Amino acid sequence: MVTPDDAIEAIRGTGGAQPGARALHAKGTLYRGTFTATPDAAALSRAKHLDGSEVRALVRFSNGSGNPKQSDGSPAVRGLAVKFTLPDGSTTDVSTQTARLFVSSKPEGFVDLLKAMRPGLTTPLRMAKYFVTHPRLLGASPVLRDANKVSTSYATIEYHGLHAFRWVSADGNARFVRYHLIPAAGVSYLAGSDARGAGPDFLTDELNTRLAQGPVRFDYRVQIAGPQDSTTDPSAPWRSAETVTVGTLQITGLDTEREHDGDIVVFDPMRVTDGIEPSDDPVLHFRSLAYSASVKLRTGVARGSEAPPA
C-alpha cells in the first residue's frame, strides 16, 4: 500500500516537494473574505456556516505544481481553497481546483503517474505505458487538458471539488454532493502566445489590482449525486445535472495576518463539521495523511492533534 512518504518522494521526482514549500500547490497567496449561505443551503445541511449568517473566510489561490517559482503563464491546474470560521471559532475547509476529475480512483494510481512523469529520456515511454495500464485516463484527457488552460485571472475560472461529501440536514435527510465555485465575472482564458508573454506573477498581480476596484465573488454550488454516481471514485464524472447554489463567497483583499512566525495554515478537505461528512473516497482520506507529511517537510513540525482523523 502506498504511503504519504511514497507520494512525497514521487512529487520530488517531478521537481516538487521542496523544503520550505507545500508539496503541491506550492505557489499561492492568501486572501480574506466572507461567505453567506442561501436558504437552500440550510435545507441541505445543518452545518453552522450554512445557516445564512455571514462568516469569515480565508482563501488561498495557487498554482498546482510543487515548484514555488512556477510562472503563472505556464499551463497548470490552479487551486482555490477556503477555510470557513464557524461561530464557535472552529473551522471547516473546502478544497477545489480547475480539474473536474482526479487522475486516479486510488492514491496508488496518482503515485504511479508521478513516477511516470519524472523528467528524462524515457519519460515518453513511461507515460505511454501508464496510459496503456490506465486506459480510463485517456478518456479523461480533454477534461485534464482544459484544467491546465491559463485563465486571464484567478477570478475568471471555475474551480471544482474532486470528492463527494454527505450533507445532512436538520431533519436527518442526507445527500451526497460535489462542490463547484463559479466566478461571478465569467470565464475567460489567455491565448497561448499571450500566456507565454505574461509576467511570472501576473495572476496574483492581476487579482490584487482587481480587488483594489472591489470584491471578487464566486457562486458556491453543489452538484447532487444521482443513483448511478460514484461517491468514492474522484476520477469518475457524475451524470447528475442537479445543482443548487448554496451561497456566495466574497473575497475582499490580501490576508496579512497568517503564516507568520511559525503559523501554519493547512486547507484539509477532511476538516469537516457537524452536518457534513466525508465519503469513503480513498483519495480523500489519503490527502489528509499526505498534508501531514507535507507540513513536516516544509516546517519540521508535526501536525499532531490539529490534523482531522483520517
C-alpha positions in Angstrom: 0.0 0.0 0.0 1.3 3.4 -0.9 2.3 5.8 1.9 2.4 9.6 2.2 6.2 9.4 2.1 5.9 7.5 -1.2 3.8 10.3 -2.5 6.2 13.0 -1.4 9.1 11.1 -2.9 7.2 10.8 -6.2 6.4 14.5 -6.2 10.1 15.3 -5.5 10.9 13.3 -8.6 8.9 15.7 -10.8 10.6 18.7 -9.2 8.2 19.4 -6.4 8.0 18.8 -2.7 10.8 21.3 -2.0 11.8 22.1 1.6 10.0 25.2 2.9 7.1 24.8 0.5 3.9 22.8 0.2 4.5 19.6 -1.7 1.9 20.6 -4.3 0.2 24.0 -4.9 3.5 25.5 -3.6 3.0 28.9 -5.1 0.0 30.7 -3.7 -1.4 33.7 -1.9 -3.8 34.1 1.0 -6.8 36.4 0.9 -9.5 37.3 3.3 -13.3 37.4 2.6 -16.7 36.4 3.7 -19.3 33.7 2.9 -23.0 34.0 3.1 -25.2 30.9 2.5 -28.6 30.8 0.7 -31.8 29.4 2.3 -31.3 26.3 0.0 -28.0 25.6 1.9 -29.7 25.3 5.2 -32.3 22.9 3.7 -29.4 20.6 2.6 -27.1 20.7 5.7 -27.3 21.7 9.3 -23.7 23.0 9.2 -23.4 26.3 11.1 -21.7 28.2 8.2 -24.7 27.3 6.0 -27.4 28.9 8.2 -27.4 32.2 6.3 -25.3 34.3 8.6 -22.1 35.9 7.3 -19.0 34.1 8.3 -15.3 34.9 7.8 -13.4 33.1 5.1 -9.6 32.6 4.5 -8.9 31.9 0.8 -5.8 30.7 -1.0 -5.3 30.9 -4.8 -2.5 28.7 -6.1 -0.7 27.1 -9.0 -0.9 23.3 -8.8 2.7 22.2 -9.0 5.3 21.8 -6.3 7.5 24.4 -7.8 7.2 27.6 -5.7 8.7 29.7 -8.6 6.4 28.3 -11.4 5.5 31.0 -13.8 1.8 32.0 -13.8 1.9 31.8 -17.6 2.7 28.1 -17.6 -0.2 25.6 -18.3 -1.2 24.2 -14.9 -4.0 23.2 -12.7 -5.0 26.2 -10.4 -6.4 25.9 -6.9 -8.9 27.8 -4.7 -9.0 26.6 -1.1 -11.4 28.1 1.5 -11.3 28.0 5.3 -14.6 29.0 6.9 -14.6 30.2 10.5 -17.6 28.9 12.4 -19.4 30.8 15.3 -17.6 28.8 18.0 -14.2 29.7 16.4 -13.6 26.3 14.8 -13.0 26.0 11.1 -14.1 23.8 8.2 -12.3 23.6 4.8 -13.1 23.3 1.1 -10.5 22.4 -1.5 -11.2 23.0 -5.2 -9.2 23.1 -8.4 -9.6 23.7 -12.1 -9.8 20.0 -12.9 -13.2 18.4 -12.6 -11.8 14.9 -12.1 -8.8 13.4 -10.4 -6.3 11.3 -12.4 -7.0 8.1 -10.5 -9.5 6.3 -8.3 -6.9 5.4 -5.7 -3.7 7.0 -4.3 -1.6 4.3 -5.9 -2.6 5.4 -9.4 -1.6 9.0 -8.7 1.8 8.0 -7.4 2.4 5.8 -10.4 1.6 8.7 -12.7 4.0 10.9 -10.9 6.7 8.3 -11.3 5.9 8.1 -15.0 6.2 11.9 -15.3 9.8 12.0 -14.0 11.9 14.1 -16.4 14.3 12.1 -18.5 14.9 10.4 -21.8 12.5 7.5 -21.0 9.6 9.8 -19.9 7.6 9.3 -23.2 7.9 5.5 -22.9 6.9 5.6 -19.2 3.9 7.8 -20.0 2.8 5.5 -22.9 3.0 2.5 -20.6 0.9 4.4 -17.9 -1.8 5.2 -20.4 -1.9 1.5 -21.6 -2.3 0.3 -18.0 -4.8 3.1 -17.1 -7.0 3.4 -20.2 -9.7 5.5 -18.4 -7.2 8.4 -18.0 -7.0 8.6 -21.8 -10.8 9.3 -22.0 -10.4 12.0 -19.3 -7.6 13.7 -21.2 -9.8 16.5 -22.6 -11.0 17.4 -19.1 -7.5 17.4 -17.7 -6.2 19.4 -20.7 -8.9 22.1 -20.1 -8.0 22.3 -16.4 -4.4 23.4 -17.4 -5.5 26.3 -19.6 -4.2 29.7 -18.5 -7.0 32.0 -17.4 -7.0 35.8 -17.6 -7.4 35.9 -13.8 -7.7 33.7 -10.8 -11.2 35.4 -10.7 -12.3 34.2 -14.2 -12.1 30.4 -13.9 -14.2 27.7 -12.4 -13.0 25.6 -9.5 -14.3 22.1 -8.7 -14.2 19.8 -5.7 -12.9 16.3 -6.5 -14.6 14.4 -3.8 -18.1 13.6 -2.5 -19.4 14.7 0.9 -22.5 13.7 2.7 -24.6 16.7 3.7 -27.1 16.0 6.5 -30.0 18.4 7.1 -31.5 19.2 10.5 -34.2 16.6 10.0 -31.7 13.9 9.2 -32.1 13.7 5.4 -28.8 13.2 3.6 -27.5 13.8 0.1 -24.0 13.3 -1.4 -22.7 16.4 -3.1 -19.6 17.7 -5.0 -18.5 21.3 -4.8 -18.2 23.9 -7.6 -17.1 27.6 -7.3 -18.3 29.6 -10.3 -16.9 33.1 -10.9 -19.3 36.0 -11.0 -17.0 37.7 -13.5 -17.4 34.9 -16.0 -14.8 32.5 -17.5 -12.0 33.7 -19.8 -8.6 32.4 -20.9 -5.5 33.7 -22.5 -4.4 32.7 -25.9 -1.2 30.6 -25.9 1.0 33.4 -27.1 -0.4 35.8 -24.6 0.1 33.3 -21.8 3.8 32.8 -22.8 4.3 36.5 -22.7 2.7 37.2 -19.4 4.7 38.0 -16.3 5.7 35.3 -13.9 3.3 36.5 -11.2 0.6 38.0 -13.4 -2.3 36.1 -11.9 -1.5 37.4 -8.4 -0.8 40.9 -9.7 -4.0 41.0 -11.7 -6.1 39.7 -8.8 -4.6 42.3 -6.4 -5.4 45.1 -9.0 -8.9 43.7 -9.4 -9.5 43.6 -5.7 -8.5 47.3 -5.4 -11.6 48.0 -7.5 -13.9 45.9 -5.4 -14.7 42.4 -4.1 -14.3 39.3 -6.2 -17.3 36.9 -5.9 -17.9 33.2 -6.6 -21.2 31.3 -6.5 -20.8 28.2 -4.3 -22.8 25.4 -5.9 -23.2 21.8 -5.0 -23.9 19.0 -7.5 -26.2 16.5 -6.0 -25.4 12.8 -6.7 -27.7 10.7 -8.7 -28.3 7.0 -8.1 -25.6 5.9 -10.5 -22.9 8.5 -9.5 -19.9 7.1 -7.5 -19.3 8.8 -4.2 -15.9 7.0 -3.7 -14.2 7.5 -7.1 -12.9 11.0 -7.8 -11.9 10.0 -11.3 -15.5 9.2 -12.3 -17.7 12.0 -13.7 -21.2 12.4 -12.3 -24.2 12.1 -14.6 -26.5 14.1 -12.4 -27.2 17.6 -13.6 -28.9 18.7 -10.4 -27.1 21.6 -8.9 -28.0 24.0 -6.0 -26.5 27.4 -5.3 -25.7 27.3 -1.6 -24.0 30.7 -1.1 -21.7 33.5 -2.2 -18.0 33.6 -1.5 -16.8 37.2 -1.5 -13.1 37.9 -1.5 -12.1 41.4 -0.3 -8.4 41.7 -0.1 -5.0 40.2 0.8 -4.6 38.5 4.2 -1.6 39.9 6.1 -2.1 38.1 9.4 -1.5 34.4 8.7 1.6 32.3 8.0 4.0 34.5 10.1 6.3 33.5 12.9 5.7 29.7 12.6 2.0 30.0 11.9 0.9 27.0 9.7 -2.2 27.1 7.5 -3.5 23.8 6.1 -6.6 23.6 3.9 -7.7 20.0 4.5 -10.9 18.7 2.9 -11.2 16.2 5.7 -11.7 19.1 8.2 -15.5 18.9 8.2 -18.1 20.0 10.7 -21.4 18.7 12.0 -23.8 18.4 9.1 -21.0 17.5 6.6 -19.4 14.0 6.5 -16.6 12.8 4.2 -17.3 10.0 1.8 -15.3 6.7 1.8 -13.3 8.0 -1.1 -9.7 6.6 -0.5 -8.0 9.6 -2.2 -9.9 12.0 0.1 -8.7 10.2 3.2 -5.2 9.8 1.9 -4.9 13.6 1.2 -5.1 14.4 4.9 -2.2 12.0 5.6 -0.2 13.5 2.8 -0.8 17.0 4.1 0.7 16.0 7.4 3.8 14.7 5.6 3.9 17.9 3.6 3.7 20.1 6.7 6.5 18.1 8.3 8.6 18.6 5.2 8.1 22.4 4.9 8.1 23.3 8.6 9.7 20.4 10.5 6.6 20.4 12.7 4.2 17.5 13.1 0.5 18.5 12.7 -0.4 16.2 15.7 -3.9 16.8 17.1 -4.5 19.6 14.6 -5.0 17.0 11.8 -8.5 15.7 11.3 -8.9 12.0 11.9 -8.3 10.1 8.6 
